[in-house]
Amino acid sequence: MKQFWKSMLGSPSGIIGLVILLLAVAVALFGPMLFPNSPWRMVQRPFLPPFTLGTVPLGTDALGRDVFAGMIFGARVSLLVGLVSTLVALVVGIPIGAMAGYFGGRVDDALMRFTEFFQTIPSFALAIVLVAILQPSIYSIVTSIALVSWPPVARLVRGEVLSLRTREYVQAAIVTGQSHSWIILREILPNALSPVIVLASLMVATAILLESSLSFLGLGDPNLISWGYMVGAGRTVIRQAWWITVFPGIAILISVLGLNLIGEGLNDALNPRLSREGR
Amino acid sequence: MPKRVLLGLLLACGLAAPALAQEPKTGGVVNAVIQPEPPGLMLALVQNGPTQMVSGNIFEGLLRYSPKLEPQPELAESWSVSEDAKTYTFKLRKGVTWHDGKPFTAADVLFSIEMLKQTHARARNNLAQVDKVEAPDDYTVVFTLKQPFGPFLGIFEVGSMPMVPKHLYDGTDFKTNPYNNAPIGTGPFMFREWQKGSFIRLVKNPNYYEKGKPYLDEIYWQIIPDAAARSVAFETGKVDVLPGGSVENFDVPRLSKLKDTCVTGAGWEFFSPLAWLWLNNRQGPLADKRVRQAIMFAIDRDFAKDVIWNGLGKVATGPSASTIKYYTDDVKKYPYDPAKAKALLKEAGYKGEKIRLLPLAYGETWQRWGEAVKQNLQDVGLNIETIATDVAGGNQKIGDWDYDIAFTYLYQYGDPALGVGRNYVSSAIAKGQVFNNVEGYSNPEIDKLFADGAVATPDSERKEIYDKAQKMLVEDVPVAWMLELQFPTITRCKVKNLITTGIGVNDGFKDAWLDK
C-alpha cells in the first residue's frame, strides 16, 4: 500500500489528476452550500457577459441564470452520474467476467455471447435509445450508461481470471476442496483487480462524457442542471454569448482530463513491471 | 412593440416609406423558407401550418380577410345577408379558371363543401349550422342556416374552406387522387415541382383573373431543417423571406439589424395564436380554483414576453386574444405577485403535493419557457417536476389527461364561437383529442353562454354574452393564459406588400412584388 501511494504520487500525472478530482469532489460536495440559490433561478438580466458583475462572475445565460452556479451544481450531477454508473457497471461486469473465466466451457460461451451482444451495438446509440424509451431522468441515465459500459469490464475480468485460474495457488485451493465462491472471491479476484481499477477510473471519465452528450442532445434529466445541458442549451446562442457554452465545456474537459491522468497514474502504480521499467 | 419594431425598421430602411406609393414592378423570383416541410399540399386534406403557407397561394377561398378580419372579396365578388340572418347569398366572380383551364363555377363550391365535410374536421364543425347549400345559377351560391350564426362570414378563409376542382375530384377516392401531389387551384400561383427535402417551386398563373397580378414570376419555398442554418441562409442571401416562427426568437434582433431587412409582427390576426398552460382541473391540488389562481399570480409573464420572446407578443388577459371579436379586458387581473400566490396556496391548504409539468417540444424557445415557468412556480412553493417528452408523447399524455400542467398554443380564428368556446364548454370534453376541453372544466353557465353567443343577434347582444363568459372564465382560471404570441416575419425590404391580410404570408404572394 505504501508502495502504491509512493509511485502514485511519484508520477506527475497521478498528482495532477488526484488534485483535479479532489477539487471537483469538493466543489460537488460543498459548492451548493455556498450557493444556496437554485441554479435555475433567474438572477440577473439575460446574456450578461462574464467578469462584469461580482455576483455573477461567469455571466448569465439566455434566461438570466447564473452560469457559475450552474457549473457548481452541474459538478454534482456529472460526478454522481459518472461514479454511480461506473459502480453499477462494475457490479454487473465483474461477476459475469469472473464466472465466465472461472467456469469456462459452456458457461463461458453463454456469458461471452451475451456480452458480445451488447458490444456489437454502438454504445452511444444504445444509450440514446434506452434513455428515450425510459424517459429522461437521472435514474434512466445512470441505468443506460451502466448498461452500455459493463461489457469491457466483463471481458477484462474474464481474461485476468482465465490466467490466474491456472496458477498453482488456485489449483491448490481447488484440491483442498474450497468452494467455488470462496476461491473466486478470496483467491482470484483480489489479484485481478488492479487493471480493473485502472479501467474504472477511465470509465468514470467516459460516463461523464456520455452524460454530457445525452444532456447536450436534450436527453438529460429536465429537473437537474448538468454541464452537458448547459452546453446544449447555449449552443444555439453561441454567436451572441460564447460564455454560456465555453465555461461548462472547460469544466467537462478538465474533469475528464483529470480522471484520465488518474487512470494513468494508477496504471503506473498498480502495474509493478511497468513502473520498475519506467524508472 | 411589434408596431414599434416595424416602424423603426421602416424608418431604418428609408426606402420603405416612399415605397408605399410606388407602382408595383412585375417579375422576379422570391425565395422563402418553409418550416417544417409540409406533409402534403392538398389543403382540403391536410391543414398543417406549413401546408397552408404554401397552398394558400395555390388555392383560394370565397373570401379573404383584412388584418381587422373584415371579409373581402376573393372568389366571391359580393355577398348579401337576408333580413332574418339565416340566408347568405354569394355572387361568384366570373371568368375564373382552374390552373388546368376549366372554368370555376358554383358547382365547384357545392362539391368543395361536400368534400370538406368528409375531410376537414374544422370545416365540418363550422358548417354545422348550415341547413342547405344551393346554386340557383352557375355564379350564385345560397347558404341557408338552421338558425342565425353570428360568425358565419368568418369561415370562408382559404385554409378553413379551400375551393377544390370538382372535375378532378368528383367520384374519386380523395385520399389517393393523383392531383393531391400536384394540386390544381384557382390561385395566383401554380404548383410546378417539389424536390422532397429541398424545395417547393410555384410559378405565376398567367391567366389569373385579377389583371396584372401576381407580380412575381416564381416562388421557391426552401426546406432547411436546422434553425441556425435558416438564419444563415437569410444572412447569406439564399432566402428573402423568413415566415413567422422559422428562426429562433433570439436570432430575430440580430437578423433585424442586418442591412435591408424588414420585420413585422403583422399577418397573424386571423389565427391570433394564444399560448396557455393546460391545468388539469380534475385531480390533485389543481382541482382547487385558488391553486389555479395562485399559478396565474406566480408566473412572471412580462419576463416571458421580454426575455423569452424578445419583447414580441402581448400578455394575455383571458381566453380571447385581443385581436379577435368581442375581446374585453374588463376582467380580473393577474399581475406577477408571488406573495399573493403564496397566500392563496396557503389558504387552499396546499401541502407540497407533486405537480407534473409538460413543456412543449417545439424547440429552444418553448424549452426555456418551461424552465422559467417551473422556476416561477417553485418560488411560491409549488413542488414541480418537469416531464421530458417529444411532441407525439406530449400530445398523447395531454389527450389521455395524464398531466397536471402542460404548455400549448392554439389558433382562435377571429371569433369566440369558432376558436374559443371549443376549449371551455363541457360538450368538448373528449378523451384522446388534444385541442378541445382537455382541462376538464365543466360549468353549465359557461356552456349556456357559449351556446347562446354563437347564435345570438345582433352583435351587441353577442358582445354582452361573451363579456360575461370572459369574466367568468378569468375568475375560474380553467387554464393559465400566458401570451398572445406574435411570430415576426423577417423579409428583405425589397419584397414589398407581402403581408396585406389577416393570414399574412399564407395568402400574401398574390399582392407581393419585388423592388429591383
Boltz contact constraints between the chains, C-beta under 6 A:
constraints:
  - contact:
      token1: [A, 40]
      token2: [B, 375]
      max_distance: 6.0
  - contact:
      token1: [A, 41]
      token2: [B, 375]
      max_distance: 6.0
  - contact:
      token1: [A, 46]
      token2: [B, 307]
      max_distance: 6.0
  - contact:
      token1: [A, 63]
      token2: [B, 368]
      max_distance: 6.0
  - contact:
      token1: [A, 63]
      token2: [B, 372]
      max_distance: 6.0
  - contact:
      token1: [A, 136]
      token2: [B, 388]
      max_distance: 6.0
  - contact:
      token1: [A, 222]
      token2: [B, 386]
      max_distance: 6.0
  - contact:
      token1: [A, 222]
      token2: [B, 388]
      max_distance: 6.0
  - contact:
      token1: [A, 223]
      token2: [B, 386]
      max_distance: 6.0
  - contact:
      token1: [A, 236]
      token2: [B, 248]
      max_distance: 6.0
  - contact:
      token1: [A, 236]
      token2: [B, 364]
      max_distance: 6.0
  - contact:
      token1: [A, 237]
      token2: [B, 250]
      max_distance: 6.0
